[in-house]
Amino acid sequence: MKDAAYRILIVDDDEEVRNGLAEIVDWKSCGFQVAAALKDGEEAIRYLQDASVDVVLSDIRMTFVSGLHLAKHIYEHRIPAKVVLISGYQEFELAKEALRYNVQEYLLKPTDLDEVYKVFRGLKEQLDQERLDRTRLAMDKEMREQMMRYLKERYLPHLLLDTTADEEEIMRQFEMIGLNIDPRTCACALVRISWTSASPADTVQRALLGGLTENASTVTLLPYGPVKRPLTMLAVGVDPEKSELTEETDRIFKQTSSRLRSLIGLTIEWQVDTVYGRLIDFLEEQRSFRLRTGTSTDERPRQWKEDKRRWTECLEAGRYDEAGRLLKQYLATYGGDGIDDVKSILIQLFGSLNAVYAADSGSAQLMQLCKSEDLEEIERISESLLQGMSRREEGEAGLNAETERKVISKAKQYIRENLGKDLSLSEVADFVYLNPVYLSRLFKLETGSGFSDYVTEVRMNLAAQLLRDTNLKIYEICEKAGYKDVRHFYKLFKRYAGFSPSEYRERAE
């Protein structure tokens, strides 16, 4: 199916010029169609409230609302339309001012048809590329969501039980999977779940994860341990204090239980076990127990960390043959007897590499690796990933340093302009047309901070500035900084500034 023509809005207070642009230019040959031809910027602003266009072509000077004001309106209201202004030789100052509003091109009066065709064929190329990027992004987003679901269901339980995973590794893998959880501060508790129907354990777990995703905002439920009756899962408190986790988990399970009973006839019972103040304390206790009762030693995490460092150094130096040999060695050493052990090792190795996510096929191959149950196929995929990175090293796809800086600058600007929203890594990644995991790695590389830490810091800086310089009430500052829960905001701000918001304002006066 052929793509639809791009829509152009023509705005000029000179009727002869306006009609001439609409009727004389062969817009179809450039890939455009005229959506409307209007006589003033005010009419155009009203039109854009109800209709969408791809390009606005406007005279820079008009009797009532100018093209400059129209460009400013489009820029400030984030209307996704490119602006081309028509200006005279004497209007350079206005054209200079218009640069602030991301005006794409200028056409000089009297308008030359060849120049019009040149400008709009160039714009069509830009629009085509953006349309292609959006299509790829939508496909990548769908694949990413599938991969994240699979990783949470199949890989996460293995990670939480892995004796080689230290605190740093767990935090990095949480970030890779897309979990906004800090194991150093979040409370947790084991939850035992039972049911009387014949439903398989994996079906019940999947239903619980799906149900809680919709109902829970303060508690995240993680799969933990073997998928069998009774089912064991881990409740992690995102916001509540340790003393509130049991109550909050019970409340959410009641909601989810009622929903599952009415939708699929599944009746569950649950019991919340001992609450731990920090998730990392629970995981360390469990890891120590497995080390004492198993054949592993406490040296394994240290050795695995060192081995991953060697692997990364090989890739950064372009020694892909050596990386391939190390990969086989690591699989023999750490892979264990099960296919999940093999996949765990590969996910930890490849999932931490920017180059995997920078490539069009990288995410797809990692997804294929996650889903495969065939050892030979998994080994072929890992070899293909290495070969792909080797080819990119020789000059294929990837972002250069200057482009990376521009992407991060654009991401930072978007964060600053949207602090009042519930910002997510996926949302910002969508805005800059990058895979979220790749953006996360790039963000850490360019700023020295993780995405979540950076957003929190910017929000805290804004809150501190508003406390110093305005008389806004604290709950209003909380909302402007992007927090819905004032109590959570108080806790974060005190950790950031050393004082509560009220104390900080008093000291600043």
Disulfide bonds with the S-S distance in Angstrom:
none
